[in-house]
Amino acid sequence: MAQYGDSSSGLPPSGVTPPPYGAAPALPPARPRPRFDAGTILIPLLFMLLHIGLQTTAQMVSLALLRPEFDGSSAESIEQSLLQWFNQNSTIWLGAASAAAIALYSLGLYILRRRGQPYVLLERPRVGEALVSVGAMLGCMGFATLYMILVSLLAEHSDFVAGQLERYAELAGSLTNEHLGAQILVFCVLVPAAEELLFRGVLCGELLRVASEPVVIWVSALVFAVFHLNLIQSGYVFAAGLVLGAVYVWTRSLPLTILLHGIYNFIGSSLHQIVGENARAWSIIHALQMVLVPVGLFCLVLLWLRQRDRQADRGGQKWQET
């Protein structure tokens, strides 16, 4: 006969009073939150340096294989020609670097999962959550349009802003490619997957171990914006980082943020090549984006409310403060 407290009997161990009949079982105590350590900074930093190294290596390899000829005798003219060539052929080297990054980041995250359970959030979101998340991302795209309108107005009164806007225009021009399929593959599939593995997978994975969810969302968005190294671009990238971070933390789904990032890049890059210079089409697109700004904010509120209810059902936060 099984004794009271024997694991085979299903009875609680000795010394523990069983709950009254019909009462909900007591939740297990939350695990204490790990303390901040050097790995919290060094691990994401090393992966970011790896990201830069992969892109630089891909640039050098593509340059060595294609062997372009540059006109000009001065070092400055050759440097300008080199930068222009890298911009015009960004699909080649950026696609190769992103594919390598996806493989290396996936391996690294498989190893790093031992630092926290779960380290990478791969839950399957509900259809409603996914649709609301898409709405939030589209609203963020509308914010980016408003932001660029404001920057253009400021450029009329500031030489500094005008110079930064000119640099941004050169960068944006490098994202177009005569082969639309290759552009979509690189900028809407490979680049989003690589960046989400880095910023939501590695960076948020480390931050979620030691910090609260709001801190994770804001810090990851700030790092995401600074990493793009362009003052104009960083403004709307920060907003996109906030949405991607919130969706990742609140839905616990890395595949969903990769999808949202791809949609965002498609509207910001490939759609321009598809629509071209059709002024009427762009006026309709911009009007829709303006409407979607409040819709996006509403969708974020819905996601937050859903997350709050989910935390209440779980009995509180994942970690217990010590």
C-alpha positions as CSV (number, residue, x, y, z in Angstrom):
1,M,0.0,0.0,0.0
2,A,1.3,3.4,-0.9
3,Q,2.2,5.7,2.0
4,Y,0.9,9.2,2.4
5,G,3.5,11.4,0.6
6,D,4.7,8.6,-1.7
7,S,5.1,9.9,-5.3
8,S,3.3,6.9,-6.6
9,S,0.2,7.7,-4.6
10,G,-0.4,11.2,-6.0
11,L,-0.8,12.4,-2.4
12,P,1.0,15.5,-1.1
13,P,4.2,14.9,0.9
14,S,4.2,14.6,4.7
15,G,3.8,17.9,6.5
16,V,1.8,19.5,3.7
17,T,-1.9,20.2,4.2
18,P,-3.8,19.2,1.1
19,P,-6.1,22.0,-0.4
20,P,-9.9,21.7,0.3
21,Y,-11.9,19.7,-2.1
22,G,-12.7,21.7,-5.2
23,A,-10.1,24.4,-4.5
24,A,-7.5,25.4,-7.1
25,P,-4.1,23.8,-6.4
26,A,-1.4,26.1,-5.1
27,L,0.9,27.5,-7.7
28,P,4.6,26.5,-7.4
29,P,6.9,29.1,-6.1
30,A,8.4,31.4,-8.7
31,R,12.1,31.0,-9.4
32,P,14.3,33.8,-8.2
33,R,15.4,36.2,-11.0
34,P,19.1,35.7,-11.9
35,R,21.4,38.6,-11.0
36,F,22.9,40.9,-13.6
37,D,26.4,39.6,-14.7
38,A,29.1,40.3,-17.2
39,G,27.4,38.0,-19.8
40,T,24.3,40.2,-19.9
41,I,26.4,42.8,-21.7
42,L,29.3,40.8,-23.2
43,I,27.2,38.2,-24.9
44,P,25.0,40.6,-27.0
45,L,28.0,42.8,-27.6
46,L,30.0,39.8,-29.0
47,F,27.1,38.9,-31.3
48,M,26.8,42.5,-32.5
49,L,30.5,42.5,-33.3
50,L,30.1,39.2,-35.1
51,H,27.3,40.8,-37.1
52,I,29.5,43.7,-38.2
53,G,32.4,41.3,-38.9
54,L,30.2,39.1,-41.2
55,Q,29.0,42.2,-43.2
56,T,32.6,43.5,-43.6
57,T,33.8,40.0,-44.6
58,A,31.0,39.7,-47.1
59,Q,31.9,43.1,-48.6
60,M,35.5,42.2,-49.0
61,V,34.8,38.8,-50.5
62,S,32.2,40.2,-53.0
63,L,34.8,42.9,-53.9
64,A,37.5,40.3,-54.5
65,L,35.2,38.0,-56.6
66,L,33.6,40.7,-58.8
67,R,36.7,42.9,-59.1
68,P,35.1,46.2,-60.2
69,E,37.1,48.8,-61.9
70,F,37.1,52.3,-60.4
71,D,37.8,55.5,-62.3
72,G,39.8,58.2,-60.5
73,S,43.3,59.0,-59.5
74,S,42.9,60.4,-56.0
75,A,42.3,58.3,-52.9
76,E,39.1,60.3,-52.2
77,S,37.6,59.6,-55.6
78,I,38.4,55.9,-55.3
79,E,36.9,55.8,-51.8
80,Q,33.7,57.4,-53.1
81,S,33.5,55.0,-56.0
82,L,34.0,52.1,-53.6
83,L,31.2,53.3,-51.3
84,Q,28.9,53.7,-54.3
85,W,29.7,50.2,-55.5
86,F,29.0,48.7,-52.0
87,N,25.6,50.6,-52.0
88,Q,24.7,49.4,-55.5
89,N,25.6,45.8,-54.7
90,S,24.2,45.7,-51.2
91,T,21.8,42.9,-52.1
92,I,24.8,40.6,-52.8
93,W,27.0,41.1,-49.8
94,L,24.2,41.8,-47.3
95,G,22.3,38.7,-48.4
96,A,25.4,36.5,-47.9
97,A,26.2,38.1,-44.5
98,S,22.6,37.7,-43.3
99,A,22.5,34.0,-44.4
100,A,25.7,33.3,-42.5
101,A,24.4,35.2,-39.5
102,I,21.2,33.2,-39.4
103,A,23.2,30.0,-39.2
104,L,25.6,31.2,-36.6
105,Y,23.0,32.9,-34.4
106,S,20.8,29.8,-34.4
107,L,23.8,27.8,-33.2
108,G,24.7,30.3,-30.6
109,L,21.1,30.5,-29.3
110,Y,21.0,26.7,-29.1
111,I,24.0,26.9,-26.8
112,L,22.8,29.9,-24.8
113,R,19.5,28.4,-23.9
114,R,21.2,26.9,-20.9
115,R,21.5,30.4,-19.4
116,G,17.7,30.6,-19.0
117,Q,14.6,28.5,-19.5
118,P,13.3,29.5,-21.9
119,Y,16.0,31.6,-23.4
120,V,14.4,32.1,-26.9
121,L,10.7,32.5,-26.9
122,L,9.2,30.4,-29.7
123,E,5.5,30.1,-28.7
124,R,2.9,29.9,-31.4
125,P,0.7,33.0,-31.2
126,R,-3.0,32.8,-31.6
127,V,-4.5,34.1,-34.8
128,G,-6.0,37.1,-33.0
129,E,-2.6,38.0,-31.5
130,A,-0.9,37.7,-34.8
131,L,-3.4,40.0,-36.5
132,V,-3.3,42.6,-33.8
133,S,0.5,42.5,-34.0
134,V,0.4,43.1,-37.7
135,G,-1.9,46.1,-37.0
136,A,0.6,47.5,-34.5
137,M,3.4,47.2,-37.1
138,L,1.4,48.9,-39.8
139,G,0.7,51.7,-37.4
140,C,4.4,52.0,-36.8
141,M,4.9,52.3,-40.5
142,G,2.5,55.2,-40.5
143,F,4.5,56.8,-37.7
144,A,7.6,56.5,-39.9
145,T,5.9,58.4,-42.6
146,L,4.9,61.2,-40.2
147,Y,8.4,61.2,-38.8
148,M,10.0,61.7,-42.3
149,I,7.5,64.5,-43.1
150,L,8.6,66.3,-39.9
151,V,12.3,65.7,-40.7
152,S,11.8,67.2,-44.2
153,L,10.2,70.3,-42.7
154,L,13.1,70.7,-40.3
155,A,15.6,70.3,-43.1
156,E,14.3,73.4,-44.7
157,H,15.4,75.4,-41.7
158,S,18.5,73.5,-40.6
159,D,21.7,72.8,-42.6
160,F,22.6,70.0,-40.2
161,V,19.3,68.2,-40.7
162,A,19.5,68.7,-44.4
163,G,22.9,67.1,-44.5
164,Q,21.7,64.2,-42.5
165,L,18.7,63.8,-44.7
166,E,20.9,63.7,-47.8
167,R,23.0,60.9,-46.3
168,Y,19.8,59.0,-45.5
169,A,18.6,59.4,-49.1
170,E,21.8,57.8,-50.3
171,L,21.4,55.0,-47.9
172,A,17.7,54.5,-48.9
173,G,18.7,54.5,-52.6
174,S,21.1,51.6,-51.9
175,L,18.2,49.4,-50.8
176,T,16.7,49.3,-54.3
177,N,17.7,46.6,-56.8
178,E,16.7,46.0,-60.4
179,H,15.9,42.4,-59.4
180,L,12.8,42.7,-57.3
181,G,12.8,39.0,-56.3
182,A,16.4,39.2,-54.9
183,Q,15.6,42.4,-53.1
184,I,12.5,40.9,-51.4
185,L,14.5,37.7,-50.5
186,V,17.3,39.7,-48.9
187,F,15.6,42.7,-47.3
188,C,12.3,41.1,-46.4
189,V,13.4,37.5,-45.4
190,L,17.1,37.2,-44.7
191,V,17.8,40.5,-43.0
192,P,14.7,40.4,-40.8
193,A,15.5,36.9,-39.7
194,A,19.1,37.7,-38.9
195,E,18.3,40.9,-37.0
196,E,15.5,39.4,-35.0
197,L,17.7,36.5,-33.9
198,L,20.3,39.1,-32.8
199,F,18.1,41.7,-31.1
200,R,15.1,39.8,-29.9
201,G,16.7,36.4,-29.6
202,V,20.1,37.2,-28.0
203,L,19.7,40.7,-26.6
204,C,16.2,40.3,-25.2
205,G,17.1,36.8,-24.1
206,E,19.8,38.2,-21.9
207,L,17.8,41.1,-20.7
208,L,14.7,39.0,-19.8
209,R,16.9,37.0,-17.4
210,V,17.7,40.1,-15.2
211,A,15.3,42.9,-16.0
212,S,11.5,43.6,-16.1
213,E,9.6,43.5,-19.3
214,P,9.3,47.3,-19.8
215,V,13.1,47.7,-19.3
216,V,13.7,44.9,-21.9
217,I,11.4,46.6,-24.4
218,W,12.9,50.1,-24.1
219,V,16.6,49.0,-23.9
220,S,16.4,46.6,-26.8
221,A,14.7,49.3,-28.9
222,L,17.4,51.8,-28.1
223,V,20.2,49.4,-28.9
224,F,18.4,48.4,-32.1
225,A,18.2,52.1,-33.2
226,V,21.8,53.0,-32.3
227,F,23.1,49.9,-34.1
228,H,21.8,51.2,-37.5
229,L,24.3,54.1,-37.3
230,N,22.2,56.7,-39.1
231,L,20.7,59.6,-37.3
232,I,17.6,60.0,-39.5
233,Q,16.9,56.3,-39.7
234,S,17.4,55.7,-36.0
235,G,14.3,57.8,-35.2
236,Y,11.8,55.5,-36.8
237,V,13.8,52.4,-36.2
238,F,13.5,53.1,-32.5
239,A,9.7,53.1,-32.8
240,A,9.8,49.9,-34.8
241,G,12.1,48.4,-32.1
242,L,9.6,49.3,-29.4
243,V,6.8,47.5,-31.3
244,L,8.9,44.5,-32.2
245,G,10.2,44.2,-28.6
246,A,6.7,44.5,-27.1
247,V,5.3,41.9,-29.5
248,Y,8.2,39.5,-28.7
249,V,7.8,39.9,-24.9
250,W,4.0,39.9,-24.9
251,T,3.4,37.1,-27.4
252,R,6.6,35.2,-26.7
253,S,7.0,34.5,-30.4
254,L,10.2,35.1,-32.3
255,P,8.8,33.8,-35.6
256,L,6.0,36.5,-35.3
257,T,8.5,39.3,-35.0
258,I,10.5,38.0,-38.0
259,L,7.3,38.2,-40.0
260,L,6.5,41.7,-38.8
261,H,10.0,42.9,-39.5
262,G,9.7,41.5,-43.0
263,I,6.4,43.3,-43.6
264,Y,7.9,46.5,-42.3
265,N,10.9,46.2,-44.7
266,F,8.7,45.3,-47.6
267,I,6.6,48.5,-47.2
268,G,9.7,50.6,-46.6
269,S,11.8,49.3,-49.5
270,S,10.3,46.8,-52.0
271,L,6.9,48.6,-52.2
272,H,8.7,51.7,-53.5
273,Q,10.1,49.8,-56.4
274,I,6.7,48.2,-57.2
275,V,4.7,51.5,-57.1
276,G,7.4,53.6,-58.7
277,E,6.7,57.3,-59.2
278,N,2.9,56.9,-59.3
279,A,1.9,60.0,-57.3
280,R,-1.8,59.0,-57.0
281,A,-0.9,55.6,-55.6
282,W,1.5,57.1,-53.1
283,S,-1.1,59.6,-51.9
284,I,-3.5,56.7,-51.2
285,I,-0.8,54.7,-49.4
286,H,0.3,57.6,-47.3
287,A,-3.4,58.4,-46.3
288,L,-3.9,54.8,-45.3
289,Q,-0.7,54.9,-43.2
290,M,-1.9,58.0,-41.4
291,V,-5.2,56.3,-40.5
292,L,-3.3,53.2,-39.3
293,V,-1.3,55.2,-36.7
294,P,-4.1,55.3,-34.1
295,V,-5.1,51.8,-35.1
296,G,-1.6,50.7,-34.3
297,L,-1.7,52.3,-30.9
298,F,-5.0,50.6,-30.2
299,C,-3.5,47.3,-31.2
300,L,-0.6,47.7,-28.8
301,V,-3.0,48.4,-26.0
302,L,-4.9,45.2,-26.8
303,L,-1.7,43.3,-26.8
304,W,-0.7,44.8,-23.4
305,L,-4.1,44.0,-21.9
306,R,-3.8,40.4,-23.2
307,Q,-0.4,40.1,-21.6
308,R,-1.7,41.5,-18.3
309,D,-4.5,38.9,-18.2
310,R,-2.0,36.2,-19.1
311,Q,0.3,37.2,-16.2
312,A,-2.7,37.2,-13.9
313,D,-3.6,33.6,-15.0
314,R,0.0,32.5,-14.3
315,G,0.0,34.1,-10.9
316,G,2.5,36.9,-11.6
317,Q,5.8,37.5,-13.2
318,K,8.1,34.7,-14.5
319,W,10.8,35.6,-12.0
320,Q,10.4,36.4,-8.3
321,E,12.4,39.4,-7.1
322,T,15.0,38.5,-4.4
